[in-house]
Amino acid sequence: MTLTPARTAKLPASAEMALVGGDHLVLTATSPDVTHVLDLRAWPLAARSVPGLFASSMARTASGRVLAVARYGHPNPYKLYELDLASGAVKALALGAPWREPQSVFALGDRVLVTPGGTLRANGLRPAWWGDGELTPLDLAPPDLPTPVTHAGKQYLMPDRMDRVDAFALPDGDALLIWFERLYRVSGATVTPLALDHLFAAWEPLREGRVPGFDDRGRALTVVSDRLLAIDREGAYELAAPGVARTTAAVAGPDGVWLLIGEETLYVVFTREREVVEVDLSPMRLAPRMRLFMPKVAWVPSRDAVLVAHERDVWEFDLAALRREKRVGFDKHAQKLAAARRSAWSRKVKSAKAEPIALDALSPNTRGGNTPVAHPTYGVGAVTDASEVIHRGARTVTATVLFEERARTFVFMGDRWEERLWAF
């Protein structure tokens, strides 16, 4: 569905990351380092700039404090700061030795959790609650670091999980923490390990600041590896919006509504009614030239509006108008996407000019190109994408294979391709 936005505007600059929540949008960018605070209560949008501030992680507490792991006025190190939305004032917050450079900050209600950077992790530091300059470390077991494997003189590594850290609140005041491939429940100083699951080993957190949301069963709603999931306090989870995939931005709206962006589409997800409205955003050209500039989405409470931002363009839609648009049930929506996926699979497999090769015979130097491969369980598929990352001297090679059922991702492990498993 194509819908004309109620209003359009221009941002001061393209942003690499955004923090949404309440009636403000915080955008941070580099080259040069600058952070913009947009007041969404009035139109046209009013922006306040903070030169020299670039945040790698941002969070907003329930009472409205905005905290950031950022560099300010110098290239290094990153420290913890508080940003005043009204004045643009920046205040450095003490962490104390040896916490010279934190990695991430999470707001869980009015509590603040900080996680250590790579060097600090190597020295044995663990995530800690922060409050008024005091740190209370969590009692977590030492992580199991990934071990490279060698093939043809080169080292290969499963995707590095060192930076896959995430945390989000539960409605009862507890929190869930992803730390080195494992899910934990945190109740004050008590840490309870939950199931070790492939989902959490392959966790891909959104880079954007999260606005927490819960469903009617008391489960946390959060985006995990492009999907909206509902997770309970025991770690059990299920898809909260079947058929909505490849999410690059998400925010909780009012009354069980979630706003997601994926593949040039705005999804207005009504989790209680299990229905979705799709809005075509292709005129905004959301496919980014650089992966840094991903689209942003926000809910503006004062106007009950939905704001979509990409690079310097802003579109705003009235949420009341979106509620009146034609909705599609989750099941029907999932069936439609499955049919489109099967059609794409058929085209790619039938257009292949070569005979399928066994997946484990696929070269780690592959670059995709719809190379046909055969899998003993999933049948014939086409390698649609492949990528390589070199980290600490070891290569991580992944390949995405489109099968008739769905796309699956595999990682090269020296002598075989191992699937990055998902439980849904």
Rosetta blueprint (number, residue, H / E / L):
1 M L
2 T L
3 L L
4 T L
5 P L
6 A L
7 R E
8 T E
9 A E
10 K E
11 L L
12 P L
13 A L
14 S L
15 A L
16 E L
17 M E
18 A E
19 L E
20 V E
21 G E
22 G L
23 D L
24 H E
25 L E
26 V E
27 L E
28 T E
29 A E
30 T L
31 S L
32 P L
33 D L
34 V E
35 T E
36 H E
37 V E
38 L E
39 D E
40 L L
41 R L
42 A L
43 W L
44 P L
45 L L
46 A E
47 A E
48 R E
49 S E
50 V E
51 P E
52 G L
53 L E
54 F E
55 A E
56 S E
57 S E
58 M E
59 A E
60 R E
61 T L
62 A L
63 S L
64 G L
65 R L
66 V E
67 L E
68 A E
69 V E
70 A E
71 R E
72 Y E
73 G L
74 H L
75 P L
76 N L
77 P L
78 Y L
79 K E
80 L E
81 Y E
82 E E
83 L E
84 D L
85 L L
86 A L
87 S L
88 G L
89 A L
90 V E
91 K E
92 A E
93 L L
94 A L
95 L L
96 G L
97 A L
98 P L
99 W L
100 R L
101 E L
102 P E
103 Q E
104 S E
105 V E
106 F E
107 A E
108 L E
109 G L
110 D L
111 R E
112 V E
113 L E
114 V E
115 T E
116 P E
117 G L
118 G H
119 T H
120 L H
121 R H
122 A H
123 N L
124 G L
125 L L
126 R L
127 P L
128 A E
129 W E
130 W E
131 G E
132 D L
133 G L
134 E E
135 L E
136 T E
137 P E
138 L L
139 D L
140 L L
141 A L
142 P L
143 P L
144 D L
145 L L
146 P L
147 T L
148 P L
149 V E
150 T E
151 H E
152 A L
153 G L
154 K E
155 Q E
156 Y E
157 L L
158 M L
159 P L
160 D L
161 R L
162 M L
163 D L
164 R L
165 V L
166 D E
167 A E
168 F E
169 A E
170 L L
171 P L
172 D L
173 G L
174 D L
175 A E
176 L E
177 L E
178 I E
179 W E
180 F L
181 E L
182 R E
183 L E
184 Y E
185 R E
186 V E
187 S E
188 G L
189 A L
190 T E
191 V E
192 T E
193 P E
194 L L
195 A L
196 L L
197 D L
198 H H
199 L H
200 F H
201 A H
202 A L
203 W L
204 E L
205 P L
206 L L
207 R L
208 E L
209 G L
210 R L
211 V L
212 P L
213 G E
214 F E
215 D L
216 D L
217 R L
218 G L
219 R L
220 A E
221 L E
222 T E
223 V E
224 V E
225 S L
226 D L
227 R E
228 L E
229 L E
230 A E
231 I E
232 D L
233 R L
234 E L
235 G L
236 A L
237 Y E
238 E E
239 L E
240 A L
241 A L
242 P L
243 G L
244 V L
245 A L
246 R L
247 T L
248 T L
249 A E
250 A E
251 V E
252 A E
253 G L
254 P L
255 D L
256 G L
257 V E
258 W E
259 L E
260 L E
261 I E
262 G L
263 E L
264 E L
265 T E
266 L E
267 Y E
268 V E
269 V E
270 F E
271 T L
272 R L
273 E L
274 R L
275 E E
276 V E
277 V E
278 E E
279 V E
280 D E
281 L L
282 S H
283 P H
284 M H
285 R L
286 L L
287 A L
288 P L
289 R L
290 M L
291 R L
292 L L
293 F L
294 M L
295 P L
296 K E
297 V E
298 A E
299 W E
300 V E
301 P L
302 S L
303 R L
304 D L
305 A E
306 V E
307 L E
308 V E
309 A E
310 H E
311 E L
312 R L
313 D E
314 V E
315 W E
316 E E
317 F E
318 D E
319 L H
320 A H
321 A H
322 L H
323 R H
324 R H
325 E L
326 K L
327 R L
328 V E
329 G E
330 F H
331 D H
332 K H
333 H H
334 A H
335 Q H
336 K H
337 L H
338 A H
339 A H
340 A H
341 R H
342 R H
343 S H
344 A H
345 W H
346 S H
347 R H
348 K H
349 V H
350 K H
351 S H
352 A L
353 K L
354 A L
355 E L
356 P L
357 I E
358 A E
359 L H
360 D H
361 A H
362 L L
363 S L
364 P L
365 N L
366 T L
367 R L
368 G L
369 G L
370 N L
371 T E
372 P E
373 V E
374 A E
375 H E
376 P L
377 T L
378 Y L
379 G E
380 V E
381 G E
382 A E
383 V E
384 T E
385 D E
386 A E
387 S E
388 E E
389 V E
390 I E
391 H E
392 R L
393 G L
394 A E
395 R E
396 T E
397 V E
398 T E
399 A E
400 T E
401 V E
402 L E
403 F L
404 E L
405 E L
406 R L
407 A E
408 R E
409 T E
410 F E
411 V E
412 F E
413 M L
414 G L
415 D L
416 R L
417 W E
418 E E
419 E E
420 R L
421 L L
422 W L
423 A L
424 F L
